Structure formats: C-alpha cells, structure tokens
Amino acid sequence: MDDPLPPERLLSRPFLLCFWANMLQGVAFNLYLHFPAYLHDLGADDVEIGFLASLTALAAVALRQPVGRVMDRRGRRPVILLGGVLNVAVTAAYLGITEIGPFLYAVRIGHGLAEAALFTALFTYAADHVPERNRTQGLSLFGVSGMLPIALGGVLGDQVLASAGWPGLFWTAVGCAFVSLLLSLPMPEVPRPGEVLPGTTGLRAALRQPDLIPLWWIGLIFSLVLTAFFVFTRRFVDEAGVGSMSLFFTSYTVAALFLRVGFGWVPDRLGPKRVLAPSLGFLALGLVMLARADADLDLLWAGLCCGVGHGFTFPILFGLVVERTPAANRGMAMAVYTGLLDAGVLIGGPAMGFAVERAGFSAMYGLAAVALVVGGTLFFLWDARVARALRR
C-alpha cells in the first residue's frame, strides 16, 4: 500500500534520529537480558522467572491496541515521547527492587508498557520513512538499531556487572533511556493519509484482513521461538557452565548485522518469501545446536545460526506487513505485529520455563525447533492458498 508522501531517500534525518533513539532504548532494554540472574539470586525459580517475563509481555500486549489507535489518529510522536518518559522512570525504578514482591511486579508491568509504546511507535515511524522501492532493505538497516543492542546488552552488561554490580547496570539503563528520549525530541511528525476507505482501519480490520492473517500466525511462532533464548540463555549458560551471554549474543548479533548491512538488498531482489524459508531453517538449526551444546564453540555456532535466521526473518515479516496494510491503518497493523512478539513471551515464558523444570534446557530448545519447522511449513501453505484466492 502506498504512503501518502513516499520518502525518496533512505538515510533521511527523521530515519537517522529514529535509528539512534531506537538504538539507545534497545540498549537500555537488553541490559535486562541479565535480569533473570538477579531474580534467581533473589530466590526465583525458572517457572517464576518465566512468569515475570510473561507479566511484562502481558502489559505490553494490553497496550498495543490503544497505541495503534493513537498513532493512526493522533500521530506517532505523542506515543514516542510518552513512551520515552515512562521508560526513563521505570528503568530508574529497578534500583528499588530488593525482593520478589508487588513492587517488582509493578516495575515489570511498567517496563512492558514503556517497551510496547516505544517499540511499536519507533518501528512504525521508521516504516513511514523508508522508500517503497527498497522497503525490506531499509527495514533491515533500521533493524540494526534493534539487533546491535542485543550484543551491547550482553557485553556491556557483563562489564558493568563485573565492575559496578547490579546498581551500576540499572543506572546504565537509565542513562541510555534518557539519551534515547532526548534524541526523539526533534523527530518531526509523519504526514497523515488523506481519504480513508470505510472498514479499512482499526483492530478488527487488521485482524481480519485475509493476507495478513498468515503473517500473524508465523509472527507468533517466531516470537515463541525467540523466547527460548532471550529469556533462558542466561540461565542456560549458568547452569551448563558453557560459554557466556556475551559469546552467544555477540555471535548472534554479528551474523544478523553482517546480513542486514551487507546483504539487506537480497530479499527485495529475490523476493521476500524466497529468502524467508532458509532464514527460518537457520533459526531452527541454531536451536538444535543449543539443545546439543556442551562446549563454548557450540554456543558460538548456535549464536551464528540463530543470528542468520533472525537477521532476515524479522525485517521480511515486517516488510510484508507494511506492504499489505493500508497506510491509514499502519499504526494498528504494526501494533498487532509487534504485539505478537510480546504474546510469544506471554505464552512461551511460562511454557518453556515449565519444560526446563520438567525436562531440562536441551528438551526445551528442541521443542522450540520443532515448533518453528511445523509452524513455518503451515505458514507457507496457508499464505499460498490465500494468495491464490485473492487472485481469483
């Protein structure tokens, strides 16, 4: 679907401001990849850690529909600014957590709300400023601002924890969130579409649009799989004594960044769905490697494979959602798509925590790989059927 005013340059000033704002809020968020270890120190088991992750996701899911509605009616900027202010406040609140209790739950809920607003609005804003002719490449490049913080969160977190402990980690997150807010202040609002056709906007329209439904399915499966390593890798390396958080997530991010920066043009040239299938395959292979990992090198290779898979999967699905959605309903569609990532944590956090408790980390990673293969196969069959029906 065409934008009201399609941008001509990829690296425009609004795009770059959005890129760096997302980068800094991403670092602030990914520093909390280490947070499960803090919860374990406070006495939480793996099921409770998964529950707390799902609590954050539940708050994020609940906010997606209002966020999408506000973005389509009032613009992206109010959501970005309010989300940024809340993000600074909630990252500072972690400094007051000393036990498992109501305050911890409140902070995790607040963090979910802030992340939902920022993640949805910043990615929608970026999609508004990407030229249509190289949409997937542009979204892949913007995705660098979301991938690089994964490695930075792992490495920087290790360094800060070693020198300043948990208070130092929390203060670092506060600083990153604050700079992100400052960068978002000069971002101009996006022009709104003109005439809007009846029945083409709102949550119901996004959920019932036939060619978007298969994307919602594979987006949910993808997010379930991400939960396996974003929530539990820290616990896995501690329990198994294999590698480190920084080893896995650095290799993961290097692989994803290499693809997005060097080969971001490939999906636009070959066709997004042709590149999506092998990308999902690499992600499944990385999960199998995690299930069998018993040495540092295994963790390295698992990170590389998962990074290759994630490197193209997310921007391809992102681009397909943007392509198939009317511009006037883009905010709501992006709220649904990004909300699926939180829904995956909401469902996958407790479920995979239960699998770890019952059968161990290897079984949990293997289960995630099977879910991805089966879910991906169903997606391609389903999407092809919908495409044929729409051509009739």
N, C-alpha and C positions, 0 to 999 in steps of 0.2 A: 504494500500500500504506500502511496506517495506521501511525502511530508508536505505540509503547507508551504514551506520555504526550504527546499532541499539544499543542504550545505554543499559548497564546491570544494573546499579544502579540508583535508583530513586533520592536519595538525593546527586547527584554529585556536584562538586564545581561549574561548569557552571550553573547548575539548581539553586543552592542557591544564587549565585550572581545575576542571573536574577530575582529571587524571591524578593530579598531585593531592587533591583533597581526599580522593578515594584511597590513594596510597597510604596516607598518614592515618586515616581512620582504620584502614586494614591492618597496619602495624599494631595499632592500639588493641584491636580485637584479637589478632593472632598471638599476641603475647600471652593470651589466656589459654593457648594450647597447653601451657604448663599447669594450668589451674587444677586439673584432676589430681596432680601430685599433692597440691596444697590441701585439697579436700580429703585425700587419703590420709595425710598427716593429721587432719582434724578428726579422723575416725570413720569416714565414709567408706562403704564397700563399693564394688563395681556396679551393683544394681542401683545404689543411691546416686553414684556419680552419673550413671545414665539417666536417672530420673531428673537430676538437676539440669542436665543438658537439655532434656525434653521440656522442662519447665520454661527455660529461656526460649526454646523454639515455639512453645505454645503461645507465649506472649507475642512473639513475632508474627505468628500465623493470624492471631486475633486482630492485629493492627493492619494487616495487608489491605483488606477491603477499604477501610477509611482512607488509607494512604493513597490507594489508586484513585478513589473518587476525588480527593482533594487535588491530586496532581492534574487530573483531566479537567477539573472545573476552575481551579484557582492557580494552577501552575506548579512547576517543580520547586521553585525557590523557597516558598514557605516551609515545605517539608524538609528540605535540606538544612535550612537554618535551625528549625526547631529540633530536628534530629541531632544536629551538631551540639547544641546547647545541652540536651539531655545526655549525650554521650560523654561530655566532659564531666557532668555531675555524677553519672553512675560509675565511671571509672575511678573517680575520687572516692566513692563510697566503699570500694573494695578495701580501702585502708582500715575500715572499721570492723571487718569480718574476723572474728576470733573463735567462732564455734558454729556447728551446724544448728541452724535455728531460723526463726521467722525473718530476721534481718537479712540473712544470706538469701532466703527465697525472694525477698523483696528486691534485693540488688540484682539477682539473676533475671527476674521479670523485667525490671527497668532496663537492663542491658539488652534483653530481647527486643523491647520496644524501640530503643535507640538504633539498634542494628537494622531492624526492619525498615525504619524510616530512611536511614542513610543508604543502605544497600539498594533498596528499590528506587529511590529518587535519583541517586547518582548514576546508576546504570541506565535508567530511563533518560536522564539528561544527556548522557554520552550517546545513546542511540539516536537522539534528536539531532546530534551534531556530527553524524557520520554520513559521508556521501553514499547514496544508494548504490552506485556502480561498484563500489568495493566495500560493501557493508560488513561481510564476515571478516575481512582483513582489518578494518577499523575497529570492530568489536574485539578482535583478537589482540590488537595492540592495547586497547583500553583494558582488556583483561590482564595485561601485565601488571597493572596497578592493583589488581586483586590477587595475583599469584605471587609476586615478589614479596609481599608482606608475610606469606607463609614461611618462606625461608628466613626472612628477617626476624619473624616472631620466634622461630626455633633457635637461631644462632644468638640473636640479641638477648633473648630470654635466658639462655644458658649462661651468657657472660654476666648479665646483670644479677642473676641469682647467685652466681659464684662470688661476686664482689659486694653486693648490697642486700641480698636476701629478698624475701617477698615484698617488704615495703618498697625497695628500690624498683622492683618490677611494676608494682602498682603505680608509683609516681611516674615511671617512664611512659606507661599507658596514658596517664593523664596529660602529659606533655604532648604526646602525639595527637591525642584527640583535640587538644586546644589549638594546635597549629593547623589541623585539618579544618576546624571551624573558621579560623582566620582566612584561609585560602578560599573558602566558599563565599565569603562576603562580597567580592567583586564579580561573582558569576552572574551574567545577565539572564533575565527570564526568557523562556522559549516562546516564540510566537504561537498563538493558538490557531487551530484549523478554522476554516470558515464554515460553510454549510455542513451540518451533521445529519446523516440519514437516520430516521427513526428506527429503533431496535438494534442499532449497531454499537451502542455504548452500554457500560455498566457491567457488573459482575456476571449477571446471567448471560449476557451476550458473549462474554469471553469464555465462559464455561461451556456454552452450548454450540459454539462455532465448530462445525464438523472437522475442518482441517487443523484446528488447534487441539482437539481432544487427544489424538495420539501423542502430541508433544507434551501434554500434561502427564500422560502415563509414563513416558520414558524419562521425563524430568523428575518424577517421583522416584523411579527406580534408581536413577543416577544419584539422587540425594541420599537414598538409603545406603548406597554403597560408600559414599563419602563419609558417612558416619562411622564406618568401620575403622578408618584410620585417623580422622580428625578428632574423634572423641577418645579412642582407646589406644593410639600408638604410644603415648607417653607411659601408660600403664604396662603395655606390652614390653617395651624396652627395659623398664624397671624390673618386671617380673622375670623375663627371659635372660636378662643380662647380655643382650645383643645390641650392639651399636648404640645410637643415641637419637634423640629427637632431631638434632641438627643434621645428623648424617642422612636420615630418611628425608626430611623435608627440604634440605638443600638440594639433594639429587633430584627430588620430585620437582622442585621449582626450576632448577637449571634446565631440565628436559622440557618443561612446559614453555619456558621463556624462549628457549632455542627455537622451538616450533613456531611460536607466535611472532617473534621478531624476524626470524629468517625465512619462514615459510607460511606466513599468515595469508598470502595470496592463494595458496593451493585450493582451499575449499571453494573460493569464488571461481577459480579457473576450471576445476574438475567437477564441481557440483558438491554442495554441502553433504548430501546424504551418502554419496560415494566415499567421502572421507570419514563420515561418522562411523560406519561399520568397523573398519580397522581400529579406529580410536577406542571404541568400546572393547574391542578384543584385547588391546594393550592393557586397558584398565583391569580387565578380568585376569590377564596373565600376571599383573603386578600383585593382585590379591592372592593368587595361588602361590606366588613366591613368598609373600608374607606368611602364609599358612605353613610353609616349609622352612622358614628362615631359622638358622641356628648358628650363623656367623655374621660378622659385620658386613662382609661382601654381599651376602644375601639381601641384607637390608638396603644396601646401596642399589643393587639391581632392581629390587622391588620398587624403590622410590623412583628410579628412572622410568620404569614401565608405567607406573601409575601417573607420573607426570606427563608422559607422552599421551596417555589416554585422556587425561583431564585437559591437556593443552588445547586440543581441538574440540572435544565434546561440548564443553560449556559454551564457547562462542558460536559453534554451529547451531546448537539448540536455541541460543539467544537470538541469533540472526533469523532463524526460521520463524520464531515467534513474532519478531518485528516485521518481517516480510509479509506474514499472513494476517496481520492485525490492522484495522483502520487506524489512521493516525490519531483520530479523536478518542480512541479507546486504548491507546498505547500504555498510558499510565496504569490502567486497570489490568491489562494483559501482563505487564511486567510485574505488577503486584502478585498476580497468580503465579507466574513463573518463579520469581524469587521466593514466594511463599512456599513453593514445593520443596525448596532446599531446607526450610525450617520444618516442614511437615515430615521430611525424611528423618530429621533428628528426633522429632517428636515421637515417631513410631520406632525408628531404629535404635535410639538411645537405650530405652529400657529393654527392647527385644534382644539386642546384641549384648547388653550387659548381662542379661539372663543366660544367653548362650555361653558367654565367657565363664560365668559361675558354674554352669552345668557341665560344659564340655571342653572349656579351655579356649585360648586365643586362636589356635590353628583351626578348630572347627568353625569358629565364628567367621574368620576370614574366608574359609572355603565356602561357607553358606552364602556370604556376600557375592563371591564369584559366580556361583550357580544362579543366584537371583539376577545378576546382571546379564548373563548369557540368555536366560529364558526370557527376561523382560525385554531385552534388545531384539530378540527374534520376533516376539509378538508385535513390537512396535513397527518393524519394517513391513510385516504382513498387513497390519492394520492400516498403516499410512498409505500403502499402495492401493488398498481397497478403497479408501476414502477418495484418493486422487482419481481413480477410475470412475467412481460415482459422480464426482463433481464435473468431470469432462463430458458426461452424457447430456 
